[in-house]
């Protein structure tokens, strides 16, 4: 509490945004005057309804005729700010702070359907075995022109040259500098907020960018990715541009991913458990890879959570279609970058940029954890293109949910009630999407069938 009070006093903060991430990774919460925030925190009286974690991506609350996932009573939950996450909100004129909160029930138990708690739950399992996972996310996103008509396709924005991009500019320096004012704001905002971002590169799509985060604690990195997505959107809007983390926003461009590099170190010694001292693979590493192979296809609703997500998972567009693995091979779902023994890691390339970072990291680490405790064996490494092999990932959110519900092993890891909530919310989104008539249907069916 003292840390929060000192932060607000030193910076003469007027308002505080109390944030939680809902299932879609959308920032929800309350905005309070600083004095009211301090009093409410002291009194443990920062409240929200539990149903905030059961909202669909459109903010709707699913009907609940068949189960007790949601109730008419909709009880309060209590927010407790994590002092380590407080930071300035740099895009406001008035001094404003933001802080990420954990959620608890009245009986002092964590809210088991809160995405931040789901990740904490997985990390506790590693901790019990004296393992410490380390992750480094890579987030891709597109810059697009302001679009207020959802029936119109998105277009690349106008850059400094006065022209939009019309071709591929992978790793283009000048193409990135077309939007230098936006990225100057992004870096300034991130420095003010203490977000530890690393490299900015131009990706394959028109006005598609990627930011890499430095490796570290999974919870801290999930917090940073959650705040970063919000930060980029605000920075872009200052320049009359949209930044989107949709998995597949433009029809003829690659999709946007959230690759997750992950390794496991010994909690006591800090030694990387994925490699022997001579650089060869450890048995634990191979079991971790095998766990990713077996269980990632079962947890795809957490890695590819929206109907749009599955449009990204197409061959020859820098996205995987299966969970084969290989060294320095970007056609596989699980890539092993060339590294020293201390830096040995696996790159999970399945997650989309639209995923909730807490849930994507939790799902990825949970899959690897199951592989290690079950001592699974991976398939042989793939040499050459994995696109010549079968498409074994789910092709739709509907298929992904069916696999998710059938996976008994993952439910005790992530929490039975949370898994029920995922199905509850995502099936409601599928139902809403099924009622939408697309522009493709109007264009090709209206006068032809």
C-alpha positions as CSV (number, residue, x, y, z in Angstrom):
1,X,0.0,0.0,0.0
2,X,2.8,2.4,0.9
3,X,4.4,1.8,-2.6
4,X,1.1,2.9,-4.3
5,X,0.6,5.9,-2.1
6,X,4.2,7.1,-2.7
7,X,3.9,6.7,-6.5
8,X,0.7,8.8,-6.6
9,X,2.0,11.5,-4.3
10,X,5.4,11.9,-6.0
11,X,3.7,12.3,-9.4
12,X,0.7,14.3,-8.2
13,X,-1.7,11.9,-9.8
14,X,-5.3,13.0,-10.2
15,X,-6.9,9.8,-11.4
16,X,-6.2,6.1,-11.3
17,X,-7.3,3.5,-13.8
18,X,-7.8,0.1,-12.1
19,X,-7.4,-2.5,-14.9
20,X,-8.2,-6.2,-15.4
21,X,-8.1,-8.2,-18.6
22,X,-11.3,-9.9,-19.5
23,X,-11.3,-13.2,-21.4
24,X,-10.6,-11.4,-24.7
25,X,-7.7,-9.4,-23.2
26,X,-9.8,-6.2,-23.3
27,X,-9.0,-3.7,-20.5
28,X,-11.9,-3.4,-18.1
29,X,-12.2,-1.8,-14.7
30,X,-12.8,1.5,-13.0
31,X,-11.4,5.0,-13.1
32,X,-11.2,6.7,-9.7
33,X,-9.9,10.0,-8.2
34,X,-6.5,9.2,-6.6
35,X,-7.8,9.8,-3.0
36,X,-10.8,7.6,-3.6
37,X,-8.5,4.9,-5.0
38,X,-6.3,5.0,-1.9
39,X,-9.3,4.8,0.5
40,X,-11.0,2.0,-1.5
41,X,-7.8,0.0,-1.6
42,X,-7.2,0.4,2.1
43,X,-10.8,-0.7,2.8
44,X,-10.6,-3.5,0.3
45,X,-13.6,-2.1,-1.4
46,X,-12.7,-1.9,-5.0
47,X,-15.5,-4.0,-6.6
48,X,-16.7,-5.2,-9.9
49,X,-19.4,-7.8,-10.8
50,X,-18.0,-11.3,-11.5
51,X,-19.7,-11.3,-14.9
52,X,-17.0,-9.0,-16.2
53,X,-15.0,-12.2,-16.9
54,X,-17.9,-13.8,-18.8
55,X,-18.4,-11.0,-21.4
56,X,-18.0,-11.8,-25.0
57,X,-15.7,-9.8,-27.2
58,X,-18.7,-7.6,-28.1
59,X,-19.4,-6.9,-24.4
60,X,-22.5,-9.1,-24.3
61,X,-23.4,-11.5,-21.6
62,X,-24.4,-15.0,-22.9
63,X,-27.7,-16.5,-22.1
64,X,-27.4,-19.2,-19.4
65,X,-30.3,-21.6,-19.8
66,X,-28.2,-24.8,-19.6
67,X,-25.7,-24.3,-16.8
68,X,-24.9,-22.2,-13.8
69,X,-21.9,-20.4,-15.2
70,X,-23.6,-17.0,-14.7
71,X,-26.2,-16.2,-12.2
72,X,-28.8,-13.4,-11.9
73,X,-27.2,-12.5,-8.5
74,X,-23.9,-11.7,-10.3
75,X,-21.9,-11.3,-7.0
76,X,-19.2,-8.7,-6.4
77,X,-15.5,-9.5,-6.7
78,X,-12.8,-7.4,-5.1
79,X,-9.9,-5.9,-6.9
80,X,-6.5,-5.8,-5.3
81,X,-3.9,-3.7,-7.1
82,X,-0.5,-5.2,-7.8
83,X,1.9,-2.4,-6.8
84,X,4.6,-3.7,-9.2
85,X,2.3,-2.8,-12.1
86,X,1.5,0.8,-11.4
87,X,2.7,3.3,-14.1
88,X,1.8,6.6,-15.6
89,X,-0.6,6.7,-18.5
90,X,1.4,9.0,-20.8
91,X,-1.3,9.9,-23.4
92,X,-3.5,11.9,-21.0
93,X,-3.0,15.6,-20.3
94,X,-3.9,15.3,-16.7
95,X,-1.5,13.2,-14.5
96,X,-3.1,9.7,-14.6
97,X,-1.9,6.3,-13.3
98,X,-2.9,2.8,-14.3
99,X,-2.5,-0.4,-12.2
100,X,-3.3,-4.0,-12.9
101,X,-5.4,-5.8,-10.4
102,X,-6.0,-9.3,-9.2
103,X,-9.5,-10.3,-8.3
104,X,-10.9,-12.1,-5.2
105,X,-14.2,-13.4,-3.9
106,X,-15.6,-12.2,-0.6
107,X,-14.2,-15.3,1.1
108,X,-10.7,-14.2,0.0
109,X,-10.3,-16.8,-2.7
110,X,-8.9,-15.8,-6.1
111,X,-11.4,-15.5,-8.9
112,X,-10.7,-18.7,-10.8
113,X,-12.0,-17.4,-14.2
114,X,-9.7,-14.3,-14.2
115,X,-7.1,-14.7,-16.9
116,X,-4.3,-13.3,-14.8
117,X,-5.0,-15.9,-12.1
118,X,-5.1,-18.7,-14.7
119,X,-1.5,-17.9,-15.6
120,X,-0.5,-17.6,-11.9
121,X,-2.0,-21.1,-11.4
122,X,0.2,-22.6,-14.1
123,X,3.3,-20.8,-12.7
124,X,2.6,-22.3,-9.2
125,X,2.8,-25.8,-10.7
126,X,6.3,-25.0,-12.1
127,X,7.3,-23.5,-8.8
128,X,6.3,-26.6,-6.9
129,X,8.9,-28.5,-8.9
130,X,11.6,-25.8,-8.5
131,X,11.2,-24.9,-12.2
132,X,11.1,-21.3,-13.4
133,X,9.7,-20.7,-16.8
134,X,11.1,-17.8,-18.9
135,X,9.3,-16.4,-21.9
136,X,9.7,-13.7,-24.5
137,X,6.7,-12.7,-26.7
138,X,6.9,-11.2,-30.1
139,X,3.8,-9.2,-31.1
140,X,2.8,-8.4,-34.7
141,X,0.2,-5.7,-35.7
142,X,-1.0,-3.7,-38.7
143,X,-1.3,0.0,-39.1
144,X,-4.4,0.8,-41.1
145,X,-6.4,3.8,-42.2
146,X,-9.2,4.9,-40.0
147,X,-12.2,2.8,-40.8
148,X,-15.6,3.6,-39.5
149,X,-17.6,1.3,-41.8
150,X,-17.1,-2.3,-40.9
151,X,-18.4,-3.4,-44.4
152,X,-15.4,-1.8,-46.1
153,X,-12.0,-3.6,-46.3
154,X,-9.1,-2.1,-44.3
155,X,-6.5,-0.2,-46.2
156,X,-2.8,0.6,-45.3
157,X,-2.4,4.1,-44.0
158,X,-0.7,7.1,-45.7
159,X,2.9,7.4,-44.5
160,X,5.4,10.3,-44.6
161,X,5.8,9.9,-48.4
162,X,2.1,10.7,-48.9
163,X,1.5,7.2,-50.3
164,X,0.3,3.9,-48.8
165,X,2.3,0.8,-49.1
166,X,1.4,-1.3,-52.1
167,X,3.9,-4.2,-51.8
168,X,5.8,-6.3,-49.3
169,X,8.5,-4.5,-47.3
170,X,9.9,-7.2,-45.0
171,X,12.5,-5.7,-42.7
172,X,12.3,-2.4,-44.7
173,X,14.0,0.4,-42.8
174,X,12.6,3.3,-44.8
175,X,9.2,1.6,-44.9
176,X,9.2,1.6,-41.1
177,X,10.3,5.2,-41.0
178,X,7.2,6.1,-43.0
179,X,5.5,6.0,-39.6
180,X,8.3,7.3,-37.4
181,X,6.1,9.8,-35.5
182,X,3.9,7.0,-34.3
183,X,6.8,4.8,-33.2
184,X,8.5,7.8,-31.5
185,X,5.4,8.0,-29.4
186,X,5.3,4.3,-28.8
187,X,8.9,4.2,-27.5
188,X,8.4,7.3,-25.4
189,X,5.1,5.9,-23.9
190,X,6.8,2.5,-23.2
191,X,9.7,4.2,-21.5
192,X,7.4,6.2,-19.3
193,X,5.4,3.1,-18.4
194,X,8.5,0.9,-17.9
195,X,7.6,-1.5,-20.7
196,X,10.7,-3.4,-21.6
197,X,10.4,-3.6,-25.4
198,X,13.3,-4.5,-27.6
199,X,13.4,-4.6,-31.4
200,X,11.0,-3.0,-33.9
201,X,10.9,-4.5,-37.4
202,X,8.7,-4.2,-40.4
203,X,7.0,-7.5,-41.1
204,X,5.8,-9.0,-44.4
205,X,2.4,-7.4,-44.7
206,X,1.7,-3.8,-45.9
207,X,2.3,-1.6,-42.8
208,X,2.7,-4.7,-40.7
209,X,5.1,-4.3,-37.7
210,X,6.5,-6.5,-35.0
211,X,7.8,-5.6,-31.5
212,X,9.9,-8.0,-29.5
213,X,10.0,-8.1,-25.8
214,X,13.1,-9.0,-23.7
215,X,12.8,-12.4,-22.0
216,X,11.8,-12.7,-18.4
217,X,9.1,-13.7,-15.9
218,X,5.9,-14.9,-17.7
219,X,3.5,-12.9,-15.5
220,X,5.5,-9.7,-15.9
221,X,5.7,-10.3,-19.7
222,X,1.9,-10.9,-19.9
223,X,1.3,-7.7,-18.0
224,X,3.6,-5.9,-20.5
225,X,2.0,-7.3,-23.6
226,X,-1.5,-6.5,-22.2
227,X,-0.5,-2.9,-21.6
228,X,1.5,-2.6,-24.8
229,X,-1.5,-3.5,-27.1
230,X,-3.4,-0.6,-25.5
231,X,-0.4,1.7,-25.8
232,X,0.1,1.1,-29.5
233,X,-3.6,1.7,-30.3
234,X,-3.5,5.0,-28.4
235,X,-0.2,6.1,-30.0
236,X,-1.6,5.4,-33.5
237,X,-4.8,7.2,-32.9
238,X,-2.9,10.4,-32.0
239,X,-1.8,10.3,-35.7
240,X,-5.2,9.5,-37.1
241,X,-4.2,5.8,-37.7
242,X,-5.6,2.6,-36.3
243,X,-3.3,-0.1,-34.9
244,X,-5.0,-3.5,-35.0
245,X,-4.0,-6.8,-33.4
246,X,-6.6,-8.8,-35.4
247,X,-5.1,-12.1,-36.5
248,X,-6.1,-11.6,-40.1
249,X,-7.2,-8.0,-40.8
250,X,-6.4,-7.8,-44.6
251,X,-7.5,-10.5,-47.0
252,X,-4.3,-10.7,-49.2
253,X,-1.7,-10.1,-46.5
254,X,-0.2,-12.4,-43.9
255,X,-1.8,-12.6,-40.5
256,X,-0.4,-11.2,-37.2
257,X,1.0,-13.6,-34.6
258,X,2.2,-13.5,-31.0
259,X,5.1,-15.9,-31.0
260,X,6.1,-17.1,-27.5
261,X,9.7,-18.1,-26.9
262,X,9.9,-20.2,-23.8
263,X,12.4,-22.1,-21.7
264,X,12.6,-23.5,-18.2
265,X,15.5,-22.9,-15.7
266,X,16.3,-24.4,-12.4
267,X,14.9,-22.1,-9.7
268,X,17.9,-22.5,-7.4
269,X,20.9,-22.4,-9.8
270,X,19.3,-20.5,-12.7
271,X,20.7,-23.2,-15.2
272,X,18.7,-23.7,-18.3
273,X,17.1,-27.2,-18.0
274,X,16.5,-27.5,-21.8
275,X,20.2,-28.2,-22.6
276,X,23.2,-30.1,-21.4
277,X,26.4,-28.2,-20.9
278,X,27.7,-29.5,-24.2
279,X,24.7,-27.9,-26.0
280,X,22.7,-31.1,-26.6
281,X,19.0,-31.4,-25.9
282,X,18.0,-32.5,-22.4
283,X,15.3,-35.1,-21.9
284,X,13.3,-32.4,-20.2
285,X,13.5,-30.2,-23.3
286,X,12.3,-33.0,-25.6
287,X,9.4,-33.8,-23.2
288,X,8.4,-30.1,-23.1
289,X,8.4,-30.1,-27.0
290,X,6.3,-33.3,-27.0
291,X,3.8,-31.7,-24.5
292,X,3.5,-28.7,-26.9
293,X,2.9,-31.1,-29.8
294,X,0.2,-33.1,-28.0
295,X,-1.7,-30.3,-26.1
296,X,-1.4,-27.1,-28.1
297,X,-3.9,-28.3,-30.7
298,X,-6.3,-29.0,-27.7
299,X,-5.9,-25.4,-26.2
300,X,-6.3,-23.5,-29.5
301,X,-9.3,-21.4,-28.1
302,X,-6.7,-19.7,-25.9
303,X,-4.2,-19.2,-28.7
304,X,-6.6,-18.5,-31.6
305,X,-9.7,-17.2,-29.7
306,X,-11.8,-15.6,-32.4
307,X,-13.5,-16.7,-35.6
308,X,-11.1,-14.5,-37.5
309,X,-8.1,-16.2,-35.9
310,X,-8.3,-19.3,-38.1
311,X,-8.0,-17.3,-41.3
312,X,-4.3,-16.7,-40.3
313,X,-3.4,-20.4,-40.0
314,X,-2.7,-20.9,-43.7
315,X,0.3,-22.4,-45.5
316,X,3.0,-20.2,-47.1
317,X,2.0,-17.1,-45.2
318,X,4.4,-17.3,-42.2
319,X,1.9,-19.1,-40.1
320,X,1.9,-22.8,-39.0
321,X,-0.7,-25.5,-40.0
322,X,0.6,-28.2,-37.7
323,X,2.8,-28.8,-34.6
324,X,5.9,-30.3,-36.2
325,X,9.2,-29.0,-34.8
326,X,12.6,-28.2,-36.3
327,X,15.8,-26.2,-35.8
328,X,15.7,-22.7,-37.4
329,X,12.7,-23.6,-39.5
330,X,9.9,-21.0,-39.8
331,X,7.5,-23.4,-41.6
332,X,6.9,-25.4,-38.4
333,X,4.6,-24.7,-35.5
334,X,7.5,-25.2,-33.0
335,X,10.8,-23.7,-33.9
336,X,14.1,-24.1,-32.1
337,X,16.2,-21.0,-32.7
338,X,20.0,-21.6,-32.9
339,X,21.4,-20.6,-29.6
340,X,24.0,-21.3,-26.9
341,X,23.2,-23.9,-24.2
342,X,22.2,-21.2,-21.8
343,X,19.8,-19.7,-24.4
344,X,18.1,-22.9,-25.5
345,X,14.4,-22.3,-26.0
346,X,11.4,-23.3,-28.1
347,X,9.4,-20.8,-30.1
348,X,5.6,-21.5,-30.1
349,X,4.4,-20.0,-33.4
350,X,0.7,-20.9,-33.1
351,X,-0.7,-18.0,-31.0
352,X,-2.3,-15.1,-32.8
353,X,-1.8,-11.4,-31.9
354,X,-5.5,-11.3,-31.0
355,X,-5.0,-13.7,-28.1
356,X,-5.2,-12.6,-24.5
357,X,-1.5,-12.7,-23.5
358,X,-2.2,-14.2,-20.1
359,X,-4.1,-17.0,-21.5
360,X,-1.8,-17.7,-24.5
361,X,1.2,-17.9,-22.2
362,X,-0.6,-20.0,-19.7
363,X,-1.8,-22.4,-22.4
364,X,1.7,-22.7,-23.9
365,X,3.4,-23.3,-20.5
366,X,0.7,-25.7,-19.4
367,X,1.1,-27.8,-22.5
368,X,4.9,-28.0,-22.0
369,X,4.4,-28.8,-18.3
370,X,2.2,-31.7,-19.1
371,X,4.8,-33.0,-21.5
372,X,7.5,-32.9,-18.8
373,X,5.5,-34.5,-16.0
374,X,4.2,-37.2,-18.4
375,X,7.6,-37.7,-19.9
376,X,6.3,-37.6,-23.4
377,X,8.5,-38.2,-26.5
378,X,8.4,-35.8,-29.5
379,X,8.2,-36.7,-33.1
380,X,11.2,-36.6,-35.3
381,X,12.3,-33.1,-36.3
382,X,11.2,-31.9,-39.6
383,X,13.7,-30.9,-42.3
384,X,12.5,-28.9,-45.1
385,X,9.0,-27.4,-45.4
386,X,6.4,-28.5,-42.9
387,X,3.7,-27.1,-45.3
388,X,4.0,-30.3,-47.3
389,X,2.7,-32.2,-44.3
390,X,-0.9,-32.5,-43.1
391,X,-2.9,-29.5,-41.7
392,X,-3.6,-30.9,-38.2
393,X,-4.5,-27.7,-36.3
394,X,-8.2,-26.9,-36.0
395,X,-9.6,-25.0,-39.0
396,X,-12.4,-23.2,-37.1
397,X,-13.2,-22.0,-33.6
398,X,-16.0,-24.5,-33.5
399,X,-13.6,-27.4,-34.1
400,X,-11.1,-25.9,-31.6
401,X,-13.8,-25.7,-28.8
402,X,-14.7,-29.4,-29.4
403,X,-11.1,-30.4,-29.0
404,X,-10.7,-28.2,-25.9
405,X,-13.7,-29.7,-24.2
406,X,-12.6,-33.2,-24.9
407,X,-9.1,-32.7,-23.4
408,X,-9.4,-34.1,-19.8
409,X,-5.7,-33.5,-18.9
410,X,-5.7,-29.7,-19.4
411,X,-8.7,-28.9,-17.2
412,X,-7.1,-29.6,-13.8
413,X,-4.2,-27.4,-14.9
414,X,-6.1,-24.4,-16.1
415,X,-9.1,-24.9,-13.8
416,X,-12.4,-26.8,-14.4
417,X,-14.5,-23.7,-14.0
418,X,-12.3,-21.5,-16.2
419,X,-12.5,-24.1,-19.0
420,X,-16.2,-24.1,-18.7
421,X,-16.2,-20.3,-18.9
422,X,-14.1,-20.4,-22.1
423,X,-16.7,-22.7,-23.8
424,X,-19.6,-20.6,-22.4
425,X,-18.2,-17.3,-23.8
426,X,-16.8,-18.6,-27.1
427,X,-19.9,-20.5,-28.1
428,X,-21.9,-17.4,-27.6
429,X,-19.5,-15.5,-29.9
430,X,-19.9,-18.3,-32.5
431,X,-23.6,-18.0,-32.3
432,X,-23.5,-14.2,-32.8
433,X,-21.1,-14.6,-35.7
434,X,-23.4,-17.2,-37.4
435,X,-26.1,-14.5,-37.7
436,X,-23.9,-12.1,-39.6
437,X,-24.2,-12.0,-43.4
438,X,-20.8,-11.2,-44.9
439,X,-20.0,-8.9,-47.9
440,X,-18.7,-12.1,-49.7
441,X,-22.2,-13.6,-49.5
442,X,-23.8,-10.4,-50.7
443,X,-21.3,-10.0,-53.6
444,X,-21.4,-13.6,-54.9
445,X,-24.8,-14.9,-54.0
446,X,-27.2,-12.0,-54.2
447,X,-27.8,-12.2,-58.0
448,X,-26.2,-15.5,-58.9
449,X,-27.9,-18.3,-57.0
